[in-house]
Amino acid sequence: MAVLVGNWKMYKTLDQAEAFIDQIAPIAKESGNKIMLAVPYTAIKTLVERAKGTNIVIGAQNMNDASEGAFTGEVAALMLKDVGAEFVLLGHSERRQLFGETNAFINRKVHRALESGIMPLLCVGETYEERQGNQTEEVLKTQLTECLAGCDAKSLMVAYEPIWAIGTGLAATPQMAAEAMKVCRTFVGDTVPLLYGGSVNSENAKSFLENKEINGLLIGSASLTADSFAKIISLK
Ligand code: 13P
C-alpha cells in the first residue's frame, strides 16, 4: 500500500474541487492505496464533508506556528482541525523560496501541528546547485535536524522533493530518491512514510513505487486532473 498525496497548490474553485472528489471517489475505493489531498483552505470544510464515506483524506498546504493572535491572513492549526483537516504540508519549497520560511519557523509549525492533532507532512529537498555541488546529503540532514528538533518524529510523514524536479518535468531517478530516503529514514521511526515528489506523473509513478525505500508520492500538477490522478492511485 502506497501513500499517494495530491498537492493542489493554488488551484481549483469549490465547484471544481467537488467535481474532482466525485470523480475520484469510486477509483480511490478500489485502489488499496492511502489517498490524501492537500487542498486550498477555502475547500477544506466542503471537501471533508464531500469525502465522508470515501477513503480520501483531506488536509491543508500550510498553517501558522502560533496558536492564535493578531496575524492578518494566517490560519492556525486548531482552525484546520476544526474544519476536519487531518494533515498539513509544512516546509514546502515554494513556502521556503517564495515566502522566506526558515527551518526554525517550520520546526515551530511541526510542533504546533503535532500538539494540535494534525499530522505534519514535512517537505525537504535540495536545489540544483546543491546537488551539483554534492551537498544533497548535508542539506537534507540540516533541514531534517532543524525542522524536527525536539519533535517526536513518529507521527508524521516526510516528502523528499528536490527543488529542481518540482514543476520542471525533470523528475529525480528512483535511485536518487531512494538515496535521499535512506538519509531521511535515519531521522524518523521505521513506520513513518517517506514520499518522493517532483514531476511525478502517470507514466513514471510506478518506477518510484517499485523501490522499497519509497513509501509513496507527493504529486503536484498530475493531481489536478481526475484522469491523471486516477491512473496514479490505481497503481498496484
Ligand atoms: P509537480 O508534481 O507539479 O512537479 O509538483 C510537485 C510538488 O511540489 C508537490 O508538492
Residues whose N, C-alpha, C, O or C-beta is under 5 A from the ligand:
A	BS01	13P	N7 A165 I166 G167 T168 G197 G198 S199 V200 L218 I219 G220 S221 A222
